[in-house]
Amino acid sequence: MCHNCYVQNLTRRRREKAQSALRQVASSVRSSLQGPETRALRISAIMTRGNQRELAREKAAKKQKEIAKKKGASASEGNKGMTLEARKQRDADIMRQKQEKKAGEKAAAATGGQGTSGGKK
C-alpha cells in the first residue's frame, strides 16, 4: 500500500469514527429532550460545519462578480457580438440624438414656448 492510500484510509477511518460519535451524541440529545425548542438544539448538535457552505457560496458569487467586472465592455449583455467600432458608432448615434433633442428644447424655450419635456420646475 502506498503512502497516499494509507493516509486516505486513515483519514476516512477517522472521519467515520467522528461521524459515528456525533450520531451517538445526537441520538442521546434527541432522546433526552422533548418539546418544540428541542428541534433547534438537535439541529445544532447534528450540524458540525455551521454556515461554511453559505459563506463559500457568497465568496464564490463575489469572485464571479469581480471576474465579470474585469471582462470589460465587450462582455456585457448590451455589447455582445459587437466590435469596438460598432459600439462607438452606436454610442455616437445615441449622443447625437440626445444633443438634437436638447437643442430643439433650447430653441423652443428661446422662442417663448415651453420645452417638450417640461424641464425642471
C-alpha positions in Angstrom: 0.0 0.0 0.0 1.4 3.4 -1.0 1.7 6.3 1.5 -1.1 8.3 -0.1 -3.5 5.3 0.1 -2.6 4.8 3.7 -3.2 8.4 4.5 -6.6 8.4 2.7 -7.7 5.2 4.5 -6.6 6.7 7.8 -8.5 10.0 7.3 -11.6 8.0 6.1 -11.5 5.9 9.2 -11.1 9.0 11.4 -14.0 10.7 9.6 -16.2 7.7 10.1 -15.3 7.4 13.7 -16.1 11.1 14.3 -19.4 10.8 12.4 -20.3 7.8 14.5 -19.6 9.6 17.7 -21.6 12.6 16.5 -24.6 10.3 15.7 -24.4 8.9 19.2 -24.3 12.3 20.8 -27.2 13.5 18.6 -29.3 10.5 19.4 -28.7 10.9 23.1 -29.6 14.6 22.9 -32.6 13.8 20.9 -33.9 11.2 23.3 -33.2 13.3 26.4 -35.0 16.4 25.2 -38.7 16.8 24.4 -40.7 19.8 23.2 -40.7 22.3 20.3 -37.5 24.1 21.4 -35.5 20.9 21.1 -35.6 21.0 17.3 -33.1 23.8 17.2 -30.9 22.1 19.7 -31.0 18.8 17.7 -30.1 20.6 14.5 -27.2 22.5 16.2 -26.0 19.2 17.6 -26.1 17.5 14.3 -24.6 20.3 12.2 -20.9 20.5 12.8 -19.9 22.7 9.8 -22.2 25.6 10.6 -22.7 28.0 7.7 -19.5 27.4 5.9 -21.3 26.4 2.7 -23.3 29.6 2.7 -20.1 31.6 3.2 -18.4 29.7 0.4 -21.3 30.4 -1.9 -21.2 34.1 -1.1 -17.4 34.2 -1.6 -17.7 32.4 -5.0 -20.5 34.8 -6.1 -18.3 37.8 -5.1 -15.4 36.3 -7.1 -17.6 35.8 -10.2 -18.8 39.4 -9.9 -15.2 40.6 -9.8 -14.3 38.5 -12.8 -17.3 39.8 -14.7 -16.2 43.4 -13.9 -12.7 42.7 -15.3 -14.0 41.4 -18.6 -14.8 44.8 -19.9 -17.4 46.4 -22.2 -17.2 43.7 -24.9 -18.6 41.0 -22.5 -21.6 42.9 -21.2 -25.1 41.9 -22.4 -25.8 45.0 -24.5 -22.4 44.8 -26.3 -22.2 41.1 -27.1 -21.2 40.4 -30.6 -20.3 44.0 -31.4 -16.9 45.2 -32.4 -15.4 48.3 -30.9 -16.1 50.4 -34.0 -19.8 49.3 -34.0 -20.1 50.2 -30.3 -18.5 53.6 -30.9 -20.9 54.2 -33.8 -24.0 53.2 -31.8 -22.9 55.4 -28.8 -22.2 58.3 -31.1 -25.7 58.0 -32.7 -27.3 58.0 -29.3 -25.4 61.0 -28.2 -26.2 62.8 -31.4 -29.9 62.2 -30.9 -29.7 63.5 -27.3 -27.9 66.6 -28.5 -30.5 67.3 -31.2 -33.4 66.8 -28.7 -31.7 69.2 -26.2 -31.0 71.8 -29.0 -34.7 71.5 -30.1 -35.9 72.1 -26.5 -33.5 75.0 -26.1 -34.7 76.6 -29.3 -38.4 76.2 -28.3 -37.6 77.8 -24.9 -35.8 80.7 -26.6 -38.9 81.4 -28.8 -41.0 81.7 -25.6 -42.7 78.3 -25.6 -42.4 75.5 -23.1 -39.9 72.7 -23.7 -41.3 69.4 -24.9 -40.2 67.5 -21.9 -41.4 70.1 -19.4 -37.9 70.5 -17.9 -37.2 71.1 -14.2 -39.5 73.3 -12.2 
